[in-house]
Amino acid sequence: MQNIGVSWVAATMSASPLMIALIPVAASFPALVCSYPAGVISDYTDRRKWLIYLQLFLFVALAILSVLTQIHLLNITVLIVFSFIVGLGSAFSVPVWQAITPEIVSADNMKEAIALNGVNFNLARAVGPALGGVLLVYGGIQSIFLFNAVSFLALVVGLYNWHNVRMAVKPQPFKSAFTEGLKAVSRSANFKSLLLRTVSFTCFVSVIFAILPHLSKYEWHQSSKAYTGLWVSLGIGALTGSLFYKNVTTFFLSYKVVWGSCTLVGLSMIILSQINSVLIIDILMFIIGIGWIWATSTLNILAQLYSPKELKGRFLATNVTVFQGSLALSGAFWGYLSLKTGSIAVLTVSGVAMVLFSAILVFFPMEEPSSEPAAWVACSAPILLPEQKSA
């Protein structure tokens, strides 16, 4: 809801594709800097208290944003600044949310819980934009800010009533743990190959998040309702893709799933840049949603399987850093390029580049993990799995 509201309001405030692109860039950039330190911190602190503090931080940020909107001080610069602030809170929260999963779900129910989480996330991608569009039309952007702020208070209540088992703090100094994880990642050929594929996907698909508001309003001349429909189509596509993900991974190796997903998304982007039919645009967004969930699910599951159990949090935090950082930096680049050449041309270039680059990587196959404990789970963000018990 927040994403749909902020991106559309930004498009109404500025016709510059660069300024509009800076909204998702500002939201993703903190993850580039903060995800890895947050992953280290999550191993050294009371996760329950840390999450409560972070949710209160996000509540205050959105409450202030709502007040600024009420007194008519909202502009594109304010949106960018507060997108960064909210992204900062999220960057420190995500690794901790991932880390508490084994604390709240038993090992026997872990796969089912992760599957439910993946379906729930993709359902939110479909329902959220629709609800956000309704609130935007009838209550304005301020109603979305208030709704989001209250949602963080609800999380505080839930966390306050959850009594976690505090883990013993490891004696290893923070600096030592920080560098140890980075060195281990640099020595892992499989993980580095995974990160290369992560970049090859995110740096091109980011064009959708960066310039879609500009395309919708200024190239396709759509209303806020039609723009909402684009994100609903993407979300329904992701949800549909998650339902068939098990079948895909049964017949294809992981690196081929990534290649196929990149090709599917890239071709859809190329076609998207050549047509102007509302129906076909929605269908292509649906297809992009399928490719998105197949690629991100495969990359995140491989990140789990390639991560040594002693350093799992730091390996996964590295994956989040590369994923979100690539989205942020490439999104800024696509926004700047759109300013010079136009959004349609940039969409074409990114689609062609994704197809070609993924085709090159298919000739450098990755080592397939020996087991896939979560191969049937479609998820859009890395989730910590419990350590497998020995027989």
Secondary structure in CASP SS format (residue, H / E / C, confidence):
PFRMAT SS
TARGET T0000
AUTHOR 0000-0000-0000
METHOD secondary structure of the structure
MODEL  1
M C 1.00
Q H 1.00
N H 1.00
I H 1.00
G H 1.00
V H 1.00
S H 1.00
W H 1.00
V H 1.00
A H 1.00
A H 1.00
T H 1.00
M H 1.00
S C 1.00
A C 1.00
S C 1.00
P H 1.00
L H 1.00
M H 1.00
I H 1.00
A H 1.00
L H 1.00
I H 1.00
P H 1.00
V H 1.00
A H 1.00
A H 1.00
S H 1.00
F H 1.00
P H 1.00
A H 1.00
L H 1.00
V H 1.00
C H 1.00
S H 1.00
Y H 1.00
P H 1.00
A H 1.00
G H 1.00
V H 1.00
I H 1.00
S C 1.00
D C 1.00
Y C 1.00
T C 1.00
D C 1.00
R H 1.00
R H 1.00
K H 1.00
W H 1.00
L H 1.00
I H 1.00
Y H 1.00
L H 1.00
Q H 1.00
L H 1.00
F H 1.00
L H 1.00
F H 1.00
V H 1.00
A H 1.00
L H 1.00
A H 1.00
I H 1.00
L H 1.00
S H 1.00
V H 1.00
L H 1.00
T H 1.00
Q H 1.00
I C 1.00
H C 1.00
L C 1.00
L C 1.00
N C 1.00
I H 1.00
T H 1.00
V H 1.00
L H 1.00
I H 1.00
V H 1.00
F H 1.00
S H 1.00
F H 1.00
I H 1.00
V H 1.00
G H 1.00
L H 1.00
G H 1.00
S H 1.00
A H 1.00
F H 1.00
S H 1.00
V H 1.00
P H 1.00
V H 1.00
W H 1.00
Q H 1.00
A H 1.00
I H 1.00
T H 1.00
P H 1.00
E H 1.00
I H 1.00
V C 1.00
S C 1.00
A H 1.00
D H 1.00
N H 1.00
M H 1.00
K H 1.00
E H 1.00
A H 1.00
I H 1.00
A H 1.00
L H 1.00
N H 1.00
G H 1.00
V H 1.00
N H 1.00
F H 1.00
N H 1.00
L H 1.00
A H 1.00
R H 1.00
A H 1.00
V H 1.00
G H 1.00
P H 1.00
A H 1.00
L H 1.00
G H 1.00
G H 1.00
V H 1.00
L H 1.00
L H 1.00
V H 1.00
Y H 1.00
G H 1.00
G H 1.00
I H 1.00
Q H 1.00
S H 1.00
I H 1.00
F H 1.00
L H 1.00
F H 1.00
N H 1.00
A H 1.00
V H 1.00
S H 1.00
F H 1.00
L H 1.00
A H 1.00
L H 1.00
V H 1.00
V H 1.00
G H 1.00
L H 1.00
Y H 1.00
N C 1.00
W C 1.00
H C 1.00
N C 1.00
V C 1.00
R C 1.00
M C 1.00
A C 1.00
V C 1.00
K C 1.00
P C 1.00
Q C 1.00
P C 1.00
F H 1.00
K H 1.00
S H 1.00
A H 1.00
F H 1.00
T H 1.00
E H 1.00
G H 1.00
L H 1.00
K H 1.00
A H 1.00
V H 1.00
S H 1.00
R H 1.00
S C 1.00
A H 1.00
N H 1.00
F H 1.00
K H 1.00
S H 1.00
L H 1.00
L H 1.00
L H 1.00
R H 1.00
T H 1.00
V H 1.00
S H 1.00
F H 1.00
T H 1.00
C H 1.00
F H 1.00
V H 1.00
S H 1.00
V H 1.00
I H 1.00
F H 1.00
A H 1.00
I H 1.00
L H 1.00
P H 1.00
H H 1.00
L H 1.00
S H 1.00
K H 1.00
Y H 1.00
E H 1.00
W C 1.00
H C 1.00
Q C 1.00
S C 1.00
S H 1.00
K H 1.00
A H 1.00
Y H 1.00
T H 1.00
G H 1.00
L H 1.00
W H 1.00
V H 1.00
S H 1.00
L H 1.00
G H 1.00
I H 1.00
G H 1.00
A H 1.00
L H 1.00
T H 1.00
G H 1.00
S H 1.00
L H 1.00
F C 1.00
Y H 1.00
K H 1.00
N H 1.00
V H 1.00
T H 1.00
T H 1.00
F H 1.00
F C 1.00
L C 1.00
S H 1.00
Y H 1.00
K H 1.00
V H 1.00
V H 1.00
W H 1.00
G H 1.00
S H 1.00
C H 1.00
T H 1.00
L H 1.00
V H 1.00
G H 1.00
L H 1.00
S H 1.00
M H 1.00
I H 1.00
I H 1.00
L H 1.00
S C 1.00
Q C 1.00
I C 1.00
N C 1.00
S C 1.00
V H 1.00
L H 1.00
I H 1.00
I H 1.00
D H 1.00
I H 1.00
L H 1.00
M H 1.00
F H 1.00
I H 1.00
I H 1.00
G H 1.00
I H 1.00
G H 1.00
W H 1.00
I H 1.00
W H 1.00
A H 1.00
T H 1.00
S H 1.00
T H 1.00
L H 1.00
N H 1.00
I H 1.00
L H 1.00
A H 1.00
Q H 1.00
L H 1.00
Y C 1.00
S C 1.00
P C 1.00
K H 1.00
E H 1.00
L H 1.00
K H 1.00
G H 1.00
R H 1.00
F H 1.00
L H 1.00
A H 1.00
T H 1.00
N H 1.00
V H 1.00
T H 1.00
V H 1.00
F H 1.00
Q H 1.00
G H 1.00
S H 1.00
L H 1.00
A H 1.00
L H 1.00
S H 1.00
G H 1.00
A H 1.00
F H 1.00
W H 1.00
G H 1.00
Y H 1.00
L H 1.00
S H 1.00
L H 1.00
K H 1.00
T H 1.00
G C 1.00
S H 1.00
I H 1.00
A H 1.00
V H 1.00
L H 1.00
T H 1.00
V H 1.00
S H 1.00
G H 1.00
V H 1.00
A H 1.00
M H 1.00
V H 1.00
L H 1.00
F H 1.00
S H 1.00
A H 1.00
I H 1.00
L H 1.00
V C 1.00
F C 1.00
F C 1.00
P C 1.00
M C 1.00
E C 1.00
E C 1.00
P C 1.00
S C 1.00
S C 1.00
E C 1.00
P C 1.00
A C 1.00
A C 1.00
W C 1.00
V C 1.00
A C 1.00
C C 1.00
S C 1.00
A C 1.00
P C 1.00
I C 1.00
L C 1.00
L C 1.00
P C 1.00
E C 1.00
Q C 1.00
K C 1.00
S C 1.00
A C 1.00
END
